Amino acid sequence: MIVPAESTGSLIAVHSPAPRIAAIPSDDGLARAADTRWHGRLALGFEREGARTVLSHRKHEGPLRVQKPLYPEGESICHAVLVHPPGGVAGGDALAIDVTLGAQSHAVVTTPGATKWYKANQRRASQTISLTLAAGARLDWLPQNNLIFDSADVALDFTLKLGDGATALGWDVTQLGRHAAGEQWVNAALRAESRIIGANGELLWFERAVLDSASPLRTAAQALGGYPAFGTLWAVGPACTPELAETLSTELPYGEALRAGATCLPGNVMLVRVVAASMEALQATLVACWLRLRPIVHGVAAQPLRLWTT
């Protein structure tokens, strides 16, 4: 979940003034209150067994689950749906998701709906995601969007590690405030870090965002430009070249309601940035990009997930 910005390197750091949320505790205060937080942890492991990718390991603690593995594309690709039964994350809650793909496996991981981040109640909510791909593995990481309510205080951490020859496609999408309900994002904060690490341990991409309701980044042309919804699609693999990014950029929409662009970083990492007035338009754009890129990056045909239409 990163504030959109153009980049030709592997590091972007964007900062804003200190959040103006009343009575948000310090890190020390959070540590003292940690014993009352609701922790949810989910660890999944996928392995290749002959022609089939299987969900070989699952372990959960607290309010995180995975539904029964599905095979709508055949046995070689395992689809998994992550479920958070409470339906939202309250102040003080902490979620951790760890997904590992064995050599030559292919998994598609998604969620059935948006993740709602509720009022902080003087505590920060957090989520840590760690994705690790062994040699030759392929991953489609396609969660629904984050919806950050007003008065929320959210910290997100995302790490993708790739083995030799592994490829990955995924996105991170956020909306600030419940605009359909007339809510304004006037007293909230978001902190997020994302990183992609290559097969040799090199840092291919790193971004940090510190955003609060009063931040000039919300209206700055080089950041959100006044749009409440934003997202980043990332694609990693040998096919992710500057030429592909240039071609894709000419196909992306850029208008008053939605603006999108693509860029390529060293290490075969391509980023597609989107800001939009509505989440529906943003999601449709990212789905179209995924459909376009999947055959190129993974060498596998793409079709919209059935779950997205239910």
C-alpha positions as CSV (number, residue, x, y, z in Angstrom):
1,M,0.0,0.0,0.0
2,I,2.2,2.8,-1.3
3,V,1.5,6.4,-2.2
4,P,1.9,6.5,-6.0
5,A,5.0,8.3,-7.2
6,E,7.1,8.0,-10.3
7,S,10.5,6.2,-9.8
8,T,13.4,5.1,-11.9
9,G,15.3,3.7,-9.0
10,S,14.8,1.1,-6.3
11,L,14.0,3.5,-3.4
12,I,11.2,6.0,-2.8
13,A,10.7,7.6,0.6
14,V,7.8,9.9,1.1
15,H,7.1,11.6,4.4
16,S,4.5,13.9,5.8
17,P,4.1,15.9,9.0
18,A,3.4,14.0,12.1
19,P,-0.2,12.6,12.2
20,R,-2.8,14.8,14.0
21,I,-4.8,11.9,15.4
22,A,-5.6,12.7,19.0
23,A,-4.0,10.5,21.6
24,I,-2.3,8.0,19.2
25,P,0.1,6.2,21.6
26,S,3.8,6.1,21.1
27,D,5.6,2.8,20.2
28,D,6.3,2.3,23.9
29,G,2.7,2.8,24.7
30,L,1.7,0.3,22.0
31,A,4.2,-2.3,23.5
32,R,2.6,-1.9,26.9
33,A,-0.9,-2.4,25.5
34,A,0.2,-5.4,23.2
35,D,-1.2,-8.0,25.6
36,T,-4.7,-6.9,24.8
37,R,-4.5,-6.9,21.0
38,W,-6.2,-9.5,18.9
39,H,-3.6,-11.3,16.9
40,G,-4.3,-13.2,13.8
41,R,-1.7,-15.4,12.0
42,L,-1.9,-17.5,8.9
43,A,1.0,-19.6,7.4
44,L,0.5,-21.4,4.1
45,G,2.9,-23.6,2.1
46,F,2.4,-24.7,-1.5
47,E,4.4,-27.5,-3.1
48,R,4.6,-29.1,-6.5
49,E,3.7,-32.8,-6.5
50,G,4.0,-34.2,-10.0
51,A,1.8,-32.2,-12.2
52,R,-0.2,-30.8,-9.3
53,T,0.4,-27.8,-7.0
54,V,-1.0,-28.6,-3.5
55,L,-1.6,-26.7,-0.3
56,S,0.8,-28.8,1.7
57,H,0.9,-26.7,4.9
58,R,-1.6,-24.5,6.7
59,K,-1.5,-23.1,10.2
60,H,-3.7,-20.4,11.7
61,E,-4.0,-18.6,14.9
62,G,-6.9,-16.2,15.7
63,P,-9.2,-14.7,13.0
64,L,-7.5,-15.7,9.8
65,R,-8.5,-18.7,7.6
66,V,-8.0,-20.2,4.2
67,Q,-10.8,-21.8,2.3
68,K,-10.6,-25.2,0.6
69,P,-8.1,-25.1,-2.3
70,L,-9.6,-24.8,-5.8
71,Y,-8.4,-25.8,-9.2
72,P,-10.4,-23.8,-11.8
73,E,-7.4,-23.7,-14.2
74,G,-6.4,-27.3,-13.8
75,E,-4.2,-29.2,-11.3
76,S,-1.0,-27.2,-11.9
77,I,-2.4,-24.0,-10.4
78,C,-3.8,-24.0,-6.9
79,H,-6.2,-21.2,-6.0
80,A,-6.5,-20.2,-2.3
81,V,-9.0,-17.7,-0.7
82,L,-7.9,-16.0,2.5
83,V,-10.7,-15.1,4.9
84,H,-10.8,-12.8,7.9
85,P,-14.1,-13.8,9.6
86,P,-14.5,-10.6,11.7
87,G,-14.8,-8.6,8.4
88,G,-12.6,-5.7,9.7
89,V,-9.5,-4.8,11.7
90,A,-9.9,-2.7,14.8
91,G,-7.4,-0.5,16.5
92,G,-4.8,-2.6,18.3
93,D,-5.3,-5.7,16.1
94,A,-2.3,-7.3,14.4
95,L,-2.5,-9.6,11.4
96,A,0.4,-11.7,10.0
97,I,0.3,-13.7,6.7
98,D,3.2,-15.9,5.6
99,V,3.0,-17.7,2.2
100,T,5.7,-20.0,0.9
101,L,5.8,-21.5,-2.6
102,G,8.0,-24.5,-3.3
103,A,10.0,-25.0,-6.5
104,Q,8.0,-25.0,-9.7
105,S,4.7,-24.5,-7.9
106,H,2.0,-22.0,-9.0
107,A,-0.5,-20.4,-6.6
108,V,-3.2,-17.8,-6.9
109,V,-4.1,-16.1,-3.6
110,T,-7.0,-13.7,-3.3
111,T,-9.6,-12.5,-0.8
112,P,-13.5,-12.4,-1.0
113,G,-13.9,-8.7,-0.2
114,A,-12.2,-5.5,1.0
115,T,-10.3,-5.4,4.2
116,K,-11.9,-2.8,6.4
117,W,-9.7,-0.8,8.9
118,Y,-11.8,0.6,11.7
119,K,-11.4,3.5,14.1
120,A,-8.1,3.4,16.0
121,N,-9.4,3.7,19.5
122,Q,-6.0,5.1,20.5
123,R,-4.2,2.0,19.1
124,R,-2.5,1.3,15.9
125,A,-3.7,-1.7,13.8
126,S,-1.1,-3.6,11.8
127,Q,-0.6,-6.2,9.1
128,T,2.6,-8.0,8.0
129,I,2.7,-10.0,4.8
130,S,5.7,-12.2,3.8
131,L,5.7,-14.0,0.5
132,T,8.6,-16.4,-0.4
133,L,9.0,-18.1,-3.7
134,A,11.5,-20.9,-4.4
135,A,13.2,-21.6,-7.7
136,G,10.8,-21.5,-10.7
137,A,7.7,-20.8,-8.6
138,R,4.9,-18.5,-9.9
139,L,2.6,-16.4,-7.8
140,D,-0.5,-14.3,-8.5
141,W,-1.2,-12.2,-5.3
142,L,-4.6,-10.6,-5.9
143,P,-6.3,-9.4,-2.7
144,Q,-9.2,-7.1,-2.7
145,N,-8.6,-3.5,-1.6
146,N,-8.0,-2.0,1.8
147,L,-10.6,0.4,3.0
148,I,-9.2,2.7,5.7
149,F,-11.9,4.4,7.7
150,D,-11.6,7.9,9.1
151,S,-10.0,7.9,12.6
152,A,-8.0,4.7,11.7
153,D,-4.3,4.4,12.4
154,V,-2.8,1.7,10.2
155,A,0.7,0.2,9.8
156,L,1.4,-2.2,6.9
157,D,4.5,-4.2,6.0
158,F,4.9,-6.2,2.8
159,T,7.9,-8.4,1.7
160,L,8.2,-10.5,-1.5
161,K,11.3,-12.8,-1.8
162,L,12.0,-14.6,-5.1
163,G,14.2,-17.6,-5.9
164,D,16.0,-18.3,-9.2
165,G,13.6,-18.1,-12.1
166,A,10.6,-17.3,-10.0
167,T,7.9,-14.9,-11.3
168,A,5.3,-12.9,-9.5
169,L,2.3,-10.7,-10.3
170,G,0.3,-8.9,-7.6
171,W,-1.1,-5.6,-6.4
172,D,-1.9,-3.5,-3.4
173,V,-4.9,-1.2,-3.5
174,T,-6.2,1.3,-1.0
175,Q,-9.2,3.7,-0.5
176,L,-9.1,6.5,2.1
177,G,-12.5,6.8,3.7
178,R,-15.9,5.5,3.0
179,H,-16.9,7.9,0.2
180,A,-20.2,6.0,-0.6
181,A,-21.3,6.8,2.9
182,G,-20.2,10.4,2.7
183,E,-17.2,9.9,5.1
184,Q,-14.2,12.2,4.9
185,W,-10.7,11.1,5.8
186,V,-9.9,13.9,8.2
187,N,-8.3,12.3,11.3
188,A,-6.4,9.2,10.2
189,A,-2.9,7.9,9.5
190,L,-1.3,5.3,7.3
191,R,2.3,4.0,7.4
192,A,3.4,1.4,4.9
193,E,6.6,-0.3,3.7
194,S,6.9,-2.6,0.7
195,R,10.0,-4.4,-0.6
196,I,10.9,-7.0,-3.3
197,I,14.1,-9.0,-2.8
198,G,15.8,-10.9,-5.6
199,A,17.3,-14.4,-5.7
200,N,20.7,-13.2,-4.6
201,G,19.3,-11.2,-1.7
202,E,19.5,-7.9,-3.5
203,L,16.9,-5.3,-2.8
204,L,15.0,-4.8,-6.1
205,W,12.3,-2.4,-4.9
206,F,11.7,-0.6,-1.6
207,E,9.1,2.1,-0.8
208,R,8.0,3.7,2.4
209,A,4.9,5.9,2.8
210,V,3.9,8.0,5.8
211,L,0.6,9.6,5.2
212,D,-1.9,11.3,7.5
213,S,-5.1,13.3,6.9
214,A,-3.3,16.7,6.8
215,S,-0.4,15.5,4.5
216,P,0.2,17.6,1.4
217,L,0.8,14.3,-0.4
218,R,-2.9,13.9,-0.6
219,T,-3.3,16.7,-3.1
220,A,0.3,17.0,-4.6
221,A,0.4,16.2,-8.3
222,Q,3.4,13.9,-7.7
223,A,1.5,11.9,-5.2
224,L,-2.3,11.3,-4.9
225,G,-3.4,14.4,-6.7
226,G,-6.6,14.6,-4.6
227,Y,-7.8,11.1,-5.5
228,P,-9.1,8.9,-2.7
229,A,-8.2,5.6,-4.3
230,F,-4.8,4.4,-5.3
231,G,-2.9,1.2,-6.1
232,T,0.3,-0.4,-7.4
233,L,0.5,-3.5,-9.5
234,W,3.9,-5.1,-9.5
235,A,5.3,-7.7,-11.9
236,V,8.6,-9.5,-11.5
237,G,10.3,-11.7,-14.1
238,P,12.6,-11.8,-17.1
239,A,9.8,-10.5,-19.4
240,C,9.4,-7.3,-17.3
241,T,11.5,-5.0,-19.5
242,P,11.5,-1.2,-20.2
243,E,10.1,-2.0,-23.6
244,L,7.1,-3.8,-22.1
245,A,6.5,-1.0,-19.6
246,E,6.6,1.6,-22.5
247,T,4.2,-0.5,-24.5
248,L,1.8,-0.9,-21.6
249,S,2.0,2.8,-20.7
250,T,0.5,3.7,-24.1
251,E,-2.5,1.4,-23.4
252,L,-3.3,2.7,-19.9
253,P,-6.0,5.3,-19.3
254,Y,-5.1,8.8,-18.2
255,G,-8.0,11.2,-17.7
256,E,-9.9,13.2,-15.1
257,A,-11.4,10.3,-13.3
258,L,-8.4,7.9,-13.4
259,R,-4.7,8.2,-14.1
260,A,-2.3,5.3,-14.7
261,G,1.3,4.8,-15.8
262,A,3.9,2.1,-15.9
263,T,7.6,2.0,-15.2
264,C,10.4,-0.6,-15.1
265,L,13.1,-0.8,-12.4
266,P,16.5,-2.6,-12.6
267,G,16.1,-6.3,-11.8
268,N,13.1,-6.9,-14.1
269,V,10.6,-5.3,-11.7
270,M,7.7,-3.4,-13.4
271,L,5.3,-1.2,-11.6
272,V,1.9,0.1,-12.7
273,R,0.6,3.0,-10.7
274,V,-3.1,4.1,-10.6
275,V,-5.0,6.9,-8.8
276,A,-8.7,7.2,-9.3
277,A,-11.9,8.8,-8.1
278,S,-13.6,5.5,-7.6
279,M,-12.4,2.1,-6.4
280,E,-14.4,0.3,-9.1
281,A,-12.6,2.0,-11.9
282,L,-9.2,1.4,-10.3
283,Q,-9.8,-2.3,-9.7
284,A,-11.1,-2.7,-13.3
285,T,-7.9,-1.1,-14.6
286,L,-5.6,-3.4,-12.5
287,V,-7.6,-6.5,-13.5
288,A,-7.1,-5.5,-17.1
289,C,-3.4,-5.1,-16.6
290,W,-3.2,-8.5,-14.9
291,L,-5.0,-10.1,-17.7
292,R,-2.6,-8.5,-20.2
293,L,0.5,-9.3,-18.3
294,R,-0.1,-12.8,-17.0
295,P,0.6,-14.6,-20.3
296,I,3.8,-12.6,-20.7
297,V,5.2,-12.8,-17.2
298,H,4.0,-16.4,-16.2
299,G,3.5,-17.9,-19.6
300,V,-0.1,-18.9,-18.6
301,A,-3.4,-17.8,-20.0
302,A,-5.5,-15.4,-17.9
303,Q,-9.2,-15.1,-17.2
304,P,-11.0,-13.1,-14.5
305,L,-11.5,-15.0,-11.2
306,R,-15.0,-16.2,-10.6
307,L,-14.9,-15.0,-7.1
308,W,-14.7,-11.4,-8.3
309,T,-18.2,-11.6,-9.9
310,T,-20.0,-13.2,-6.9
